[in-house]
Amino acid sequence: MSYRAKPDDGVAFVTGASSGIGRATALELLRRGYRIAVTARRKGALESLAATAPEKIFPFPADVTDATAVAETVLRIEETIGPIALAFLNAGVFFPAERTRFDVALIARTHAINVGGTVNCLAPLLDVMLARGRGQIAINASLAGYNGLPGGVAYGSSKAALIHMAESLALTYGERGLRVQVLCHGFVHTPMTDQEKDFAMALCIEADAAAKIICDGFEKRGFEIAFPWQLAALSKFARILPYPLRFRLISALVRDAERKAAANTDVRTGG
């Protein structure tokens, strides 16, 4: 589907907008002329964001794991602000503890938010967009969803599910006026990545820079928005390798990142 949302078509809807990529993308969409409905659990952070442009950014606090609350939020946005033309389903979590142990509750929580939360948003959005015969939805996955990673059972598998989901949605609804995209990004400096202490984040960029790339992607024809190109190319190359070579390459890259993180820690602490 070639439909590309424009500010005159309606509202942009951003989940997980209280900080990081979501907040930065909401502000970039504002600069590009959109009115934006923003959603997250933290009411205070949303209100602070909305205060930067009170006539253009509208806060709708909600937890994406609550399907009823999300459906009501989408309905309220449509009734009070306008039709949702562009939805960026960004809400997600990463728990560093998954690197050190296999934790059933942690895995379930990660999938409940990253996958279940996205599904909860998709259901009402599909209803209103398909009824109108047009709409654009972008799902925030990750380059981590391309390949298995050491210590990435929860986060990586949730992002792999989102990539598959976006592909399936694009194939299912593309002929009915719905444009679906997937965002596969590398490291972006956010409060979530600030938790990562044991892994050197190669080619990490600031959230504002990421938001510009993301919004440029919304305006282009492609299905996938992937960056930085170096990590995206390496991740895609690894996918086509036989498993023994793939595992060897990924293990070597991860060990190198861990060594660099340890060296940086020694420098900071004077060790």
C-alpha positions as CSV (number, residue, x, y, z in Angstrom):
1,M,0.0,0.0,0.0
2,S,1.4,3.4,-1.0
3,Y,-0.6,5.5,1.4
4,R,1.6,7.9,3.4
5,A,-0.1,9.9,6.2
6,K,0.1,13.7,6.2
7,P,-0.7,16.2,8.9
8,D,-3.9,17.3,7.2
9,D,-5.1,13.7,7.2
10,G,-5.5,13.6,11.0
11,V,-3.8,12.9,14.3
12,A,-0.5,11.1,15.0
13,F,-0.7,8.7,17.9
14,V,2.5,7.7,19.8
15,T,2.7,5.1,22.6
16,G,5.5,5.0,25.1
17,A,5.8,8.8,24.7
18,S,6.9,9.7,28.2
19,S,10.6,9.4,27.4
20,G,13.2,8.2,24.9
21,I,12.3,7.4,21.3
22,G,8.6,8.0,21.9
23,R,9.0,11.5,23.3
24,A,11.6,12.5,20.7
25,T,9.4,11.2,17.9
26,A,6.4,13.0,19.2
27,L,8.3,16.3,19.2
28,E,9.7,15.6,15.7
29,L,6.2,15.0,14.4
30,L,5.1,18.2,16.0
31,R,7.8,20.0,14.1
32,R,6.5,18.4,10.9
33,G,3.0,19.8,11.4
34,Y,1.1,17.1,13.2
35,R,-1.2,17.2,16.2
36,I,-0.2,14.4,18.4
37,A,-2.0,12.2,20.9
38,V,0.6,10.7,23.3
39,T,0.1,7.7,25.6
40,A,2.2,6.2,28.4
41,R,1.7,5.1,32.0
42,R,3.4,8.1,33.6
43,K,0.8,10.9,33.6
44,G,3.2,13.6,34.9
45,A,5.7,12.9,32.1
46,L,3.0,13.1,29.5
47,E,1.7,16.3,30.9
48,S,5.2,17.8,30.8
49,L,5.5,16.8,27.2
50,A,2.1,18.2,26.3
51,A,3.0,21.5,28.1
52,T,5.6,22.2,25.4
53,A,2.8,22.6,22.8
54,P,-0.6,22.5,24.6
55,E,-2.7,23.1,21.5
56,K,-0.8,20.4,19.5
57,I,0.1,17.6,21.9
58,F,-2.6,15.9,23.9
59,P,-1.9,13.5,26.8
60,F,-3.9,10.3,27.2
61,P,-2.4,8.3,30.1
62,A,-2.9,4.6,29.7
63,D,-1.1,1.2,30.2
64,V,-0.8,-0.7,26.9
65,T,-1.2,-4.0,28.8
66,D,-4.8,-3.0,29.6
67,A,-6.7,-3.8,26.4
68,T,-9.9,-2.1,27.6
69,A,-8.1,1.1,28.6
70,V,-6.2,1.2,25.2
71,A,-9.5,0.7,23.2
72,E,-11.1,3.5,25.2
73,T,-8.1,5.7,24.6
74,V,-8.2,5.3,20.9
75,L,-12.0,6.0,20.9
76,R,-11.5,9.2,22.9
77,I,-8.7,10.4,20.6
78,E,-10.9,9.8,17.6
79,E,-13.9,11.6,19.2
80,T,-12.1,14.6,20.8
81,I,-9.0,15.2,18.7
82,G,-9.6,13.7,15.3
83,P,-9.0,10.6,13.2
84,I,-5.8,8.8,13.8
85,A,-3.9,8.9,10.5
86,L,-0.5,7.7,11.8
87,A,0.2,5.5,14.8
88,F,3.7,4.8,16.1
89,L,3.4,1.8,18.4
90,N,6.6,2.3,20.4
91,A,5.9,1.2,24.0
92,G,8.3,-1.4,25.2
93,V,10.7,-2.5,27.9
94,F,14.1,-4.2,28.4
95,F,15.1,-5.7,31.7
96,P,18.9,-6.1,32.0
97,A,18.4,-8.9,34.5
98,E,17.6,-11.2,31.6
99,R,21.3,-11.3,30.7
100,T,22.2,-13.2,33.9
101,R,19.3,-15.6,34.4
102,F,16.3,-17.4,32.8
103,D,13.4,-15.7,34.6
104,V,9.9,-16.9,33.7
105,A,8.2,-13.9,35.2
106,L,10.6,-11.5,33.5
107,I,10.1,-13.1,30.1
108,A,6.3,-13.1,30.6
109,R,6.4,-9.4,31.6
110,T,8.6,-8.4,28.6
111,H,6.2,-10.2,26.2
112,A,3.1,-8.8,27.9
113,I,4.3,-5.2,27.3
114,N,6.3,-5.5,24.0
115,V,4.0,-7.9,22.2
116,G,0.7,-7.9,24.1
117,G,0.8,-4.1,24.4
118,T,1.2,-3.8,20.7
119,V,-1.6,-6.2,20.0
120,N,-3.9,-4.2,22.4
121,C,-3.2,-1.1,20.4
122,L,-3.6,-2.7,17.0
123,A,-7.1,-4.0,17.6
124,P,-8.9,-0.7,17.9
125,L,-6.6,1.0,15.4
126,L,-7.4,-1.6,12.8
127,D,-11.1,-1.1,13.4
128,V,-11.1,2.6,12.8
129,M,-8.5,2.7,10.0
130,L,-10.0,-0.2,8.0
131,A,-13.4,1.4,8.3
132,R,-11.9,4.6,6.8
133,G,-10.0,2.7,4.1
134,R,-6.7,4.2,5.0
135,G,-4.1,4.5,7.8
136,Q,-0.5,4.1,8.6
137,I,0.9,2.1,11.5
138,A,4.6,1.8,12.4
139,I,5.7,-0.8,15.0
140,N,8.9,-0.4,17.0
141,A,10.8,-3.6,16.8
142,S,14.6,-3.8,16.9
143,L,17.7,-5.1,15.2
144,A,17.8,-7.4,18.2
145,G,14.9,-9.2,16.6
146,Y,16.9,-10.4,13.6
147,N,19.0,-13.0,15.4
148,G,19.3,-14.8,18.6
149,L,21.6,-13.1,21.1
150,P,23.3,-14.3,24.3
151,G,21.2,-13.2,27.2
152,G,18.5,-11.9,24.9
153,V,15.8,-14.5,25.4
154,A,13.0,-12.1,26.5
155,Y,13.7,-8.9,24.6
156,G,15.0,-10.4,21.4
157,S,12.2,-12.9,21.0
158,S,9.6,-10.2,21.7
159,K,11.1,-8.0,19.0
160,A,11.3,-11.0,16.6
161,A,7.6,-11.5,17.1
162,L,6.9,-7.8,16.3
163,I,8.9,-8.1,13.0
164,H,6.9,-11.1,12.0
165,M,3.6,-9.4,13.1
166,A,4.4,-6.3,11.1
167,E,5.2,-8.4,8.0
168,S,1.9,-10.3,8.3
169,L,-0.2,-7.2,8.9
170,A,1.4,-5.6,5.8
171,L,0.5,-8.6,3.7
172,T,-2.9,-9.0,5.2
173,Y,-4.2,-5.4,5.0
174,G,-2.0,-3.7,2.5
175,E,-4.7,-4.0,-0.2
176,R,-7.3,-2.5,2.1
177,G,-5.7,0.9,2.5
178,L,-3.5,0.2,5.5
179,R,0.2,0.9,5.4
180,V,2.3,-1.0,8.0
181,Q,5.9,-0.4,8.7
182,V,8.5,-1.9,11.1
183,L,11.2,0.0,12.8
184,C,14.4,-2.0,13.4
185,H,16.9,0.3,15.1
186,G,20.2,-0.3,16.9
187,F,21.3,1.5,20.1
188,V,19.6,4.8,20.9
189,H,20.6,6.7,24.0
190,T,17.4,6.6,26.2
191,P,16.6,6.0,29.9
192,M,16.1,2.3,28.9
193,T,19.6,1.9,27.4
194,D,21.1,3.8,30.3
195,Q,20.4,0.6,32.3
196,E,22.9,-1.3,30.2
197,K,26.2,-1.4,32.0
198,D,27.8,-4.7,30.7
199,F,27.5,-4.2,27.0
200,A,29.3,-1.5,24.8
201,M,26.6,0.0,22.6
202,A,28.2,0.4,19.2
203,L,27.1,3.3,17.0
204,C,24.7,4.6,19.7
205,I,22.9,7.8,18.6
206,E,20.8,10.3,20.5
207,A,17.0,10.0,20.6
208,D,16.5,13.3,18.7
209,A,18.7,12.0,15.8
210,A,16.8,8.7,15.8
211,A,13.5,10.6,15.7
212,K,14.5,12.4,12.5
213,I,15.4,9.1,10.8
214,I,12.2,7.6,12.0
215,C,10.0,10.4,10.8
216,D,11.8,10.5,7.5
217,G,11.0,6.8,7.2
218,F,7.3,7.5,7.8
219,E,7.3,9.7,4.8
220,K,9.1,7.2,2.5
221,R,7.7,4.2,0.6
222,G,9.7,1.4,2.4
223,F,8.3,-1.2,4.8
224,E,11.3,-1.2,7.0
225,I,13.0,1.7,8.8
226,A,16.4,0.3,9.8
227,F,19.4,2.1,11.3
228,P,22.3,2.5,11.7
229,W,22.9,1.0,8.3
230,Q,26.2,-0.6,9.5
231,L,24.5,-2.7,12.2
232,A,21.4,-3.3,10.0
233,A,23.6,-4.7,7.2
234,L,25.6,-6.9,9.6
235,S,22.4,-8.2,11.2
236,K,20.9,-9.1,7.9
237,F,24.1,-10.7,6.7
238,A,24.2,-12.8,9.9
239,R,20.7,-14.1,9.1
240,I,21.7,-15.7,5.8
241,L,24.7,-17.5,7.3
242,P,24.5,-21.2,8.2
243,Y,23.8,-21.5,11.9
244,P,27.4,-22.6,12.9
245,L,28.9,-19.5,11.2
246,R,26.1,-17.3,12.5
247,F,26.5,-18.3,16.1
248,R,30.3,-17.9,15.8
249,L,30.0,-14.4,14.4
250,I,27.4,-13.3,16.9
251,S,29.3,-14.7,19.9
252,A,32.5,-13.0,18.8
253,L,30.7,-9.6,18.4
254,V,29.0,-9.9,21.8
255,R,32.3,-10.9,23.5
256,D,34.0,-7.9,21.9
257,A,31.2,-5.6,23.2
258,E,31.5,-7.0,26.7
259,R,35.2,-6.5,26.7
260,K,34.8,-2.9,25.6
261,A,32.2,-2.3,28.3
262,A,34.5,-3.8,31.0
263,A,37.4,-1.6,29.8
264,N,35.2,1.5,29.9
265,T,34.2,0.6,33.4
266,D,37.8,0.3,34.5
267,V,38.6,3.7,33.0
268,R,35.7,5.3,34.8
269,T,36.5,3.7,38.2
270,G,40.3,4.1,37.9
271,G,40.7,0.3,37.9
